Amino acid sequence: MNPSTAQARVLVDELVRNDVRHVVLSPGSRNAPLSFALAEAAAAGRLTLHVRVDERSAGFLALGLAKGSGDVTAVTCTSGTAVANLHPAVLEARHARVPLIALTADRPVELYRTGASQTVDQQRVFGLDTLQFPIAERRAGQNGLWRSLVCRAVASAREQGPVHVNIPFREPLVPDDTEWLEPLDGRPFDMPWTRVAARTTTSLHAADHLGPRTLVVVGDTADDVTDLADRAGWPVIAEPTAHGLRHGTLLLNAGELPDELRPDAVVVVGRPTLSRGVMRLIADTGVVHVLSDQPDWPDPQFTATHTSTALVLGEHEVDDEWLTAWQHADKAAADVVDELLAKERWPTGLQVAKDLVEALPAHTNLFLGSSNPVRDVDLVAAPRHDIRVHANRGVAGIDGSVSTAAGIALTRGPTVALIGDLTFLHDTNGLLIGPDEPRPDLTVVVLNDDGGGIFTLLEQGAPEHASAFERVFGTPHGVDLAALCAAHHVPHTRVENADELRRALGVPRGIRVVEIRADRTELRDLHHRLKSAVSTAFH
């Protein structure tokens, strides 16, 4: 076999030995050696191969596969602009610490700066250190080098998130019948070339500075602080990907907290990014303890007074009235939400979020698009412990959401995605699935308000900016989503009321789209009325 084929086969074999079970491939010429090697491994049942023609969708599919499985997942593409199209998914993986490997094929170094087609400098193209493979040559002693580099890449992805592996291939790029000059076997019994033990940290911090009136804020994280909070008697306000009070975020966005709800200290877990009310609380509290195992711990307002990887509770005073006060306020907010939304004409984003979460079948996965859907669920939906909620909150972009949800469905089972129309249009190529590809059980619920509803809730949505708003922020598009789905041979249903939505939310089978058309003109007023009503209820 030629050097490029030998290197590609060894690389794929070592990925499998390191328990990489899903690889996403976008076809190209320069990554042909990897394409052949991956197809052979998939045919032998050693891994699951997913093929996508759009590199951006491929990157987000790999992100979803990694998020859903919790395992290292790889995506590969050809050289040039194809590599750049992986950047959004790599950015999300980096900030959310998702174990993703970008395997980018490259031209050999002698073609750099020569005007050769599809040739760019791919070193650090993602802002990450690049693990650069040497160009394969017909000489002895390379097998161990190639396998060792793969082990390093997988270990790094497991510990810290995305890794960029750049592999220059010289022609020929397709297999041939020549013999390689030495065995290319891996370790016996399909073991990895290098077995890497997980690193651990012993960094703890005594919680002496955290009194009974402490509030726990949980952002996007896999860490579970339920036991800690229960033992301490601390209320928990959590984003939808975790669990806490039903309307904690709404309470913090409804105005100044009364004295009985104002904390002396805040414990921050993960990266809270959804709510301005949460950010104000953190900024206004004298003691802020951030739990993080990252050297760049989350503290965008520079208010953290303490940081550690874990907290140790010793003898600890518990104020039962503190937790009870928050629970009573939460119940009052729930009553306001139920009463106000019951009087609104369906659908609004808040009603859809509340009704959808209530109607989901048990053990279904829920993916929430950025912008309004994740915030609507955060404000009004009751948390459920029998579903798992996912969202791309690393950098909170709207791109790649359909593909990410598909990856979650392929690894975790039936999934429902709630996204906006612009988010859907950003990744309609997520519907582009070849006839021989594994198909996800995914229902995509699109709240279509014909544009950027999120901006109506921000400063630019104020009445004084109305003359410029619709063109540069509202951005109506008028796209016929049913026709778009038909072009992809994806079933499309439009629902008109909450009962029809509930019926449409059976356990997903295959991929389909459920569209809900809404009006965003009254959105700003509805949110204002909700927050005012909640503020009145607990003041």
Secondary structure, 3 states (H helix, E strand, C coil): CCHHHHHHHHHHHHHHHCCCCEEEECCCCCCHHHHHHHHHHHHCCCCEEEECCCHHHHHHHHHHHHHHHCCCEEEEECCCHHHHCCHHHHHHHHHHCCCEEEEEEECCHHHCCCCCCCCCCCCCCCCCCEEECCCCCCCCCCHHHHHHHHHHHHHHHHHHCCEEEEEECCCCCCCCCCCCCCCCCCCHHHCCCCCCCCCCCCCCEECCCCCCCEEEEECECCCCCHHHHHHHCCCEEECCCCCCCCCHHHHHHCCCCCHHHCCCEEEEECECCCCHHHHHHHHHCCEEEEECCCCCCCCCCCCCCEEECCEECCCCCCCHHHHHHHHHHHHHHHHHHHHHHHHCCCCCHHHHHHHHHHHCCCCCEEEECCCHHHHHHHHHCCCCCCCEEEECCCCCCCCCHHHHHHHHHHHHCCEEEEEEHHHHHHCHHHHCCCCCCCCCCEEEEEEECCCCHHHHHCHHHCHHHHHHHHHHHHCCCCCCHHHHHHHCCCCEEECCCHHHHHHHCCCCCCEEEEEEECCCCCHHHHHHHHHHHHHHHHC
